[in-house]
Each structure stands twice: as structure tokens, then as C-alpha cells.
Amino acid sequence: MELYLNATSPYARLARIVLLEKGLAESVTLKWCDPWADDADLLEANPAGRIPALVTEEGIRLSESLLIAVYLDGVRPNKPMIAQDSLGEVLHLAGLGQNLMDAAFNTVIARKHYGNEIDVSELGQRRTRAMQRLLKQLDGELGEKSRPQPLTWATSPPQWRWIISPLGCQR
Ligand SMILES: N[C@@H](CCC(=O)N[C@@H](CS)C(=O)NCC(=O)O)C(=O)O
């Protein structure tokens, strides 16, 4: 398989985490690219020019991080990460997380292209309100007790540090 990615995309990171968790790291060639530079190979894999994009062993081209995650979770003989009886609940939480990621990512990209003042535009304010609601909802649903330990540079296994370092986690 081939995975198109870069070092900073939260969406590509999601796909790579599933690869690692599923024990599929050895089965995939990582294709580092710049999605903003109309990379020809990436456009072949995903005409939208966005990462992550996955080309399967059969040559099927997949896009969209959650769809890629669902595909990878089904790859055999490795055990699925999501138990069938909790699928609905897991996808519900994944959807909230994905919406949060979209709002945060679009905020960053809009600032990069139009300056920080874009935050006070109607769309900028909508994204801010969406992030506030999503964080509140996730906090409420996950609760203090079930929340995993915060992932920091010190507490994370070395092989995960490349993932958290671009997130600005403490070193
Ligand atoms: N909904 C997509 C979002 C993917 C996405 O926006 N990727 C960004 C990198 S973080 C990208 O490739 N942007 C390039 C572009 O939009 O042209 C997913 O979940 O995979």
C-alpha cells in the first residue's frame, strides 16, 4: 500500500495512527508530499489534491481520513480496533472529533490566507462557536474519569513523538 502524507496534517496523522495501531506500518510505503503544490503523484491518487490518500494493494485509491481509517481497520488478518458492538458510539465520537479538527484546521488555513482578522468574519465566528460547542460536548461525553492521561512528550512512547511534536505538546 501507499500512503500520501506530510508531517503536519492532522488528517494524515489520523491515518498513520491507525496504520501503527493495526500493525500495518511495514505494509505501507509512505509517500511524503506537499498537498499545496499540486504534486502530480498525489493528484493521481486523489484528484482533490488532499492528503491523506491511500492506494491499496489492489490499486484502489482511497481519500478522506475516516474512510481510510475504516478501510485499514478492516484489513486482515490483523484484529479490528473497533469492536462491532461499540461501532455506533465510536463513530459518533469520531464524528465529533473530525468536526472539531475541520473547524480548527479551517481556522488556521483561513488565517494563513487572509490574516487573523478573518476570525471576526461571519464564517470565522461560526467556526469559533462550533469549536466551543464541540469541546463542551466532548468534555461532557468523555468526562474527567474516562479521559486518557494527557499525551505529553515525556509520557508518550518514543515512536509516537513525531506525531505529537507538531501539535505543540510539551517536551
Ligand atoms: N476531510 C478530509 C480533509 C483533508 C485535508 O483537508 N487535508 C489537507 C491537509 S491537512 C490538504 O491536503 N489540503 C490541501 C488542499 O485543500 O488543497 C479528510 O478527512 O481527509
The ligand as an SDF file (V2000), in Angstrom:
LIG
                    3D

 20 19  0  0  0  0  0  0  0  0999 V2000
  -11.8530   15.7880    5.0030 N   0  0  0  0  0  0  0  0  0  0  0  0
  -10.5030   15.4800    4.6010 C   0  0  0  0  0  0  0  0  0  0  0  0
   -9.6190   16.7110    4.8310 C   0  0  0  0  0  0  0  0  0  0  0  0
   -8.2140   16.5190    4.2550 C   0  0  0  0  0  0  0  0  0  0  0  0
   -7.4670   17.8480    4.1790 C   0  0  0  0  0  0  0  0  0  0  0  0
   -8.0450   18.9470    4.2020 O   0  0  0  0  0  0  0  0  0  0  0  0
   -6.1330   17.7410    4.0630 N   0  0  0  0  0  0  0  0  0  0  0  0
   -5.3260   18.9360    3.9200 C   0  0  0  0  0  0  0  0  0  0  0  0
   -4.0010   18.7760    4.6730 C   0  0  0  0  0  0  0  0  0  0  0  0
   -4.2380   18.8850    6.4110 S   0  0  0  0  0  0  0  0  0  0  0  0
   -4.9560   19.1310    2.4740 C   0  0  0  0  0  0  0  0  0  0  0  0
   -4.4790   18.2020    1.8410 O   0  0  0  0  0  0  0  0  0  0  0  0
   -5.1640   20.3480    1.9480 N   0  0  0  0  0  0  0  0  0  0  0  0
   -4.8100   20.6960    0.6130 C   0  0  0  0  0  0  0  0  0  0  0  0
   -5.9210   21.3710   -0.1290 C   0  0  0  0  0  0  0  0  0  0  0  0
   -7.0110   21.5590    0.4720 O   0  0  0  0  0  0  0  0  0  0  0  0
   -5.7330   21.7120   -1.2910 O   0  0  0  0  0  0  0  0  0  0  0  0
  -10.0040   14.2530    5.3770 C   0  0  0  0  0  0  0  0  0  0  0  0
  -10.5870   13.9520    6.4350 O   0  0  0  0  0  0  0  0  0  0  0  0
   -9.0780   13.5670    4.9090 O   0  0  0  0  0  0  0  0  0  0  0  0
  1  2  1  0
  2  3  1  0
  2 18  1  0
  3  4  1  0
  4  5  1  0
  5  6  2  0
  5  7  1  0
  7  8  1  0
  8  9  1  0
  8 11  1  0
  9 10  1  0
 11 12  2  0
 11 13  1  0
 13 14  1  0
 14 15  1  0
 15 16  2  0
 15 17  1  0
 18 19  2  0
 18 20  1  0
M  END
$$$$
